[in-house]
Structures are given as structure tokens and as C-alpha cells.
Amino acid sequence: MKLDLSRSAAELTGQLVDVESVSGDEAALADAIEAAIGGLPHLTVHRDGHAIVARTTLGRASRVVLAGHIDTVPIAGNVPSHIEGDLLYGCGSCDMKSGVAVQLRLASQLAETASDVTYVFYDCEEVEAERNGLLRLSRHSPELLACDFAVLMEPTDGQVEGGCQGTLRAEVRATGVRAHSARSWMGSNAVHAAAGILDILRAYQPRQPAVDGLTYHEGLNAVGISGGIAGNVIPDECVVQVNYRFAPDRSAEQAAAHVREVFDGWQVTITDSACGARPGLDQPAVASFAAAMGGAPRAKLGWTDVARFAALGIPAVNYGPGDPQLAHAKHEHVARAQIDECEARIRGWLAGEPARHLPVVDG
């Protein structure tokens, strides 16, 4: 499919949605993006797998990155796209092909900018971390991501969202003694014992700490439970899978220590963790961008690839069209007016224009 970058960002979003790109199957969309911007004289284009990086080389004193993932969660009968009033429906319309459409419009039309710009379109954001295209780029070609400031075009409803929370997964294990269910008193039921783990979770009061002026809301929840051997056996093990979403004032190590403290006396195995990122609103680049976009910054309550830039020592924020609460939903949609407004705001910022204090379009 050939992408028409002369169309509005909202119209381009529909084109992008219509190219299926479930994680691991982004080849067709990556090919279309590369073909659309590969011949532009003001851009140098690199490809790594299904990730595309396009850079200006204007010799400016600073460089910014606009990054967005091109993959989606599995389709739920919501492709091709369709329009109802001002709303564009379809898989990835919100998360985050509308943001990618904004990137593509800016990449194709802005030959002169106040800072040099790197546009990153990457794969496999919606699956396990080791497959993430941005992680792969940071390992293979970190120089392509070098910049003074980065914007993740994640859906934020047109508001700057600072930093991101960390995430940790753990297994909390209850043990017992196996026995025949006809003589249950000869054993000890691990599934029954797991009620103690659930009691702890029910009583848990999550923190709501302020970090660099933004309030985060943590969460510690059971996300799975497994136990049982057979219909006539008292189980000797039950495992509760727990997910801890922690504010960026804690490291992954501190988060793990907290989970172990909460479940003191139980067997705890940490299975996966990823650090968050502080919002960094006191940094000039972040403050300047937030002022240009308008509205009051708020905390990002999920995990995003802002954390990858933070790990590289690069300040970054989340900003893009689309209500994040609609991401991954079967009825996922985005307001077309909001896509165009996000494009206009970033276009003015890249051109070095004074901040425009316009009302943010509600998604």
C-alpha cells in the first residue's frame, strides 16, 4: 500500500489503520513508511528489521526525537477503519497510529526546523521487552537515538504526561502437603492457604507519591492464580501471580524489596521488572515542550518507552492524540480534530514558533 503523506494527519491515520501490523507482522507497514519517506532529500533513512529511523542533518545545536511504535495488539474485527462523526475507529487508531501519522506528516513537510529531528518508527512495543524495536536500536545503533530530548507519541489525550511508572511481576507461593482428598486431614491444602496472600492484597493501601510535582498512583494486584493437581488430590502448591506498578521514585530493586516485605513469610520469586522514569519537569527541554503544548502536565500511570530514553540519560515525555483508556479496546477510536491539533502544536514547536495557548481538543 502506498501512503499519501499529502493527506491530513487524520486521513493518514485511517490509511495506517488499514494496514494490519500486529506485533511481529509489521513488515508491510514498515515497507510503506520506508517508501513514503525514503526519497525525501532532507532526510537520511536507516532501517533495522521493521524499525525505520529518519534524521535531518541541518547542523543545529540540538536534536530531538519523535518516536512511535507501528505495531498493534491483535485485531478484534476492527479493521478496516471507519468514521462516525468526528471519531475515527479501528485497531491502533488511538494506540498509536494517529501519533505515527503526525510523525509522518512532520517528517515529510518540515525541511527546516529549529533543532535537528530524528523520527523513529519501531516495531514490537506491545509484546515482551526483548522483542522491542527501540531496545534493539539502542543495542545495534545507539547513535541513531542520540538526542537532547525525546517525545514518545503515545496516546495522552493531547496532554503532556511526564515520566512513567515501573512494572514488576512476581510469583507468591503458598505451600502445603499433598494427600488424597478422601483423607484431606492428612494433608495441608495450599489453595486454601493462598487465601492469606489474597487477604494481604485486599488490605494493601497503594502509595500516591508526588514525584517532581506529579502525583502517581501505584497498584499491587493479583493478575493470575494457579494450583491443583487432580480432582482427588489435596494440592501442595498454589501460586498467585502479582503485578506491582510502582512510581518512578523507586528503582526496580527497591520495588522488589517492597514486594518481598509486603509478603514477608511467603515464598516470593520476581519474574520480570522494568524501571520507570521520572518526569523531569525541572529540565529546560521538558519544561519548554510542556509550555508549548499547553495544559498542565500529568503523570503517566503506565509503563512506556520513555523509560528506555531515561536509561540512556535522555529526558523524554509522552505526548500524542488519543485517550489512553481506549487503547486495546475493540471500540478503539480517536477524535480526528485532536490528531490535527497535536500535529499543529508539535509543528509550531519544531519550527521554533512562540507557544500557542489554545484549548486542548478533548478526545
N, C-alpha and C positions, 0 to 999 in steps of 0.2 A: 504494500500500500504506500502511496506517495502522500506525504504530509504537506498541506498547503499552509505555509507559515504567514501568508498574507491575510489569512482569515483572523477574526478576533480570537482572543485567548479562550473565550467561552466556546466558540465554534470549534477551535482546535482541540479543546478538551473532549468534545464529542468524538472527533476523529481518533484520538488516543484511546478512549474507552473502547472503541470498536475494534481495536487491535488487541486480541486476547494476549495477556502477558502474565499468567500465573507464575509464581516463583519457580525458577528453573526452566521456564519456557518463554524467555524474553527475547529470543533471537530475532523474531520478525519485527518487534518494536525497536530493538536496538539497531537493526539494519535500516529501518525507516528514519530514525533520528540521525544516524550517521550520514545517510544520503541527503537529508534535508539541510544539514549544516556543514557537511564536509567540503563543499566547494566555495564557501564564503571566504573572501580574501582577507578579512580582518581576524580570522580565527585559525588557530593551529589545532588540529583534531587528533586525538590519540584514542586507541581502543584497547581494552583489556578484557577479553572474554565478551560479556554482554554489557560492559560498562563503557561509557563514552565520556571523554573529557575534552572540552573545547576551551581554548585560552586565547585571550588577547595579549599582544606584546607591544604595548604602547609606550613602554618605558616610564610608566607612572611611579610615583614614590611609594605607593601602597597597592596591595592586591586584595580583592575579596573573592570569596567562593559562594556561589549559589548552587546548592546540591539538592537533588531529589531522586527518590527511587522510582523505577519504572515498573516494578512488579506489583502484583495484587494478590490478595487471598483467592482461594478457589471461587470460581464463578457460581452464582446461585440463581441461574435463569435471568440474570440482569445484564446481559449483553445481547444485542447492541444497545446503545444509549437511546434515550428518548426524552422529550421535553414536555413538561407540564407547567404552563405559565412561565415564570422566571427560573424554574428549577430544572436542572439537567440531571437525569437519573442514569445510573449504570455502575457496574463494578469498577472501583478505582476512581470514580468521579470526584470523590472527596479525598480519598487517601490513595495516591495523591497526584492523579493525572492532571487535575486542574493546576496544581503547583508546577508540574512539569511543562504544561502549556505556557505558563507565564515565563518560565526559563527560556523556552524555545523562541518565543516572541522577542524577548530581550536580546538573546544571543544573535538572532538574525538581523535585528534592526539597529542595534547600538554599536556602531563602529567606533565612536568616540565616547569615552566615559572618564569621570574624574579619577577613578582608580582602575588599574588593570583588573579584569574579571576572569574568573575561571568558572565554567559551567560544568557541573558533574551530574551525569545521568547514570545511576548504578542499579545493579540487579540484586535480587535475593535479600531484601531487607525484611520481608515478612516471615522468614524462616530462621533456623538456628544460626547463631552468630558466625560460626566457622565458614558459612557459605556467603556471608555478606560481601557484596561487591566493593563497598567502601573500605572494609577491612582488608580485602585483597589488594586494593590500590595502595593502601597505606604500607603494605608489606612489599609490593612489587615496585611501586613508583611513588614513594612519599613526596618527591619533589613536585609532582603534579598537584598535590593538595596543599603545598606551602602557601600561606597567605597571612594577612594580618587580622582577618575577621571572616567568619563564615555564617551563612544563613541556611538552615535546613527548611525547605519549603513544605514542611509538614502542615497538615490542616490545623489551624488555630483560630478559625472564625475571624480572620483578619486582625487578630491582636497579637502583639509580641508576647511569646511565652518563654520565660527565662529558664535556662538550665534544663535538667530533667532528673527524675528520681532514679535511684538504683533499684535493681531487682535481684532477689536471691530465692533459690528454690532449695528446699531441704526435705529429707525424709525423717519423720519422727516415728520411732519403732516401739510398739508395745509387745512384750513377750509373755509367754505362758507355758503351759505343759500340755503336750498332746495326749489325748485319751479317746476312748470310744465314747460316742455321745450317749450310749445307753448307761454308761457309768461315768457321767460327767464329773462327779465329785472326786474322781481320781486324777483329774487334770486341772488346768487353770486356763480359762478362756481369754485369749489375747484380744479378741474382738471386743469383749466386754471391757477389758482393761483400757482399751483405746478411748473409752468414754472420758477418762481423765485428761487425755490430750485435747479432746473437743471442749471439755469444761474450761481448760486454760484459754483456748481460742475465743470462746464465748465471753469470757470475762476480760479479755485483753482490751486495754484502752490505748489506741494508737496515738502517737505524738502528732502534733501540728506545729512544728518549729518554724520560726522565721529565719530565712537564710538570705542574706544580702537584701533584706527588705521585702522578700516574697514569702508567702505562707504556703508550706507544703503539708499535705495530709497523707500520713503513712497508712499502711494497711498490712495486717498479718492474718492470713486466711488459709483454711484448708481448701485445696483445689482437687483433691483426689484421695481415695482410701481403698486399700486392698487387703484382703485377709480371707482365710478359709481354705480348706484342703479338699474336703468331700462332705457330702450330706450326712455322714455318720461319724465325723471326726471333730473333736474339740480342737480348734486351731491354736497353734503355739506361737503365731506371729501375726501382727496386724500393723500395716504401715500407713501412716497419714502423710500425704504429700502437702507441704506447706509452701506458700509463696509470700515473701516479705518484700513489700515495696517501701523503700527507705529514702528519706530525704538526703540531699547531697551534702549535708554536713557530716555524714558518716561515710567512712570508707567501706569497701566490701569486707575487710577483715573485722571492722567494728560491728558491721551488720551481722556477720556470722557469730561473733561473740555474744551479741544481744540475743539472737535466737537460741543459742545454747543456754544462756542464762534464763530465758523465759521457760525453757523446757528442762530445767535442771532436774536431774534424776531420771531422765528418759534418754534413750539412745538417739542421737541426732547425727545425721550424715548430710553434709552440704553437697548438693549435686550440681549446682550451677550458680554463678553470680556475675553481675556486671555493675560496675561503679556508675553512679550518677554524675551530674555535672553542676557546679554552682552557677547561678545566673550571671554573675559578674557585672551587675548593673553599674558598678563603680568604675568600670573600664571605659575610657573615652569612646572607643569604637562601638561598644554596646549601647552606651547612653545616647550617642549621636543617632544611631539607627532607630532606637526606640522613639526618640523625639520626632524623627522624620516620618515614622509610620503612624504616629498619633495614638491616643488612648493610653491607659495605664497598663504597664506590663503585669503579667500574672505568672504564676508558677506552672511549669509543665508537670502534670501529675503522672505521666507515663515515662517510659524509657525511650529515648530516641538517639540517633547517631550524633547528636550534639556531644554526647559523651566521648565519641571517638575523636572529635576535634579537641575536646578538653584534654584527652590523653596525649595529644600532640602539642599541647601548650597553646592552642589557638582559641581565642574567645569566640563563642558562637551562640546563636539564638534560634528558636523555632518561629517561623512566620509564614503563613500561607492561607489561601482560601479554603473554606470548608469547615463544617462543625465536626470536631474530632469525635463527638459522641455518635456520629453517623458512620464512622469508619467501620468497615467489615459487615455492615448490615445489608440485608437483602434489598432494602429500600434506600440504599446509599444514594445521596444526591448532594448537589451543591448549587448555590444561588449564582446564576450567571453574572449578575451585577457585581457580586463580590469578587469574582475572578477578575473582571475588568478593573475594579478599584484597586485590588492588590497589585496588578500589573502597573497601573498608573503611579502608585506610591513608590514602588521599587524603581521604576523608570526615572522618576524625578530624583530619587536619592542617588542612583548611579550617575546621573548627569550632573550632580552637584547643585541641584536647584534648592532654594530655601524650603524648609519643611512646610507642607500644606496641612493646615489644621482642619481637615474635612471630617464629617461624621463617618464612622466606620459602618459599612453596609452589613446588616445582620444576615447571617447565613440561615 
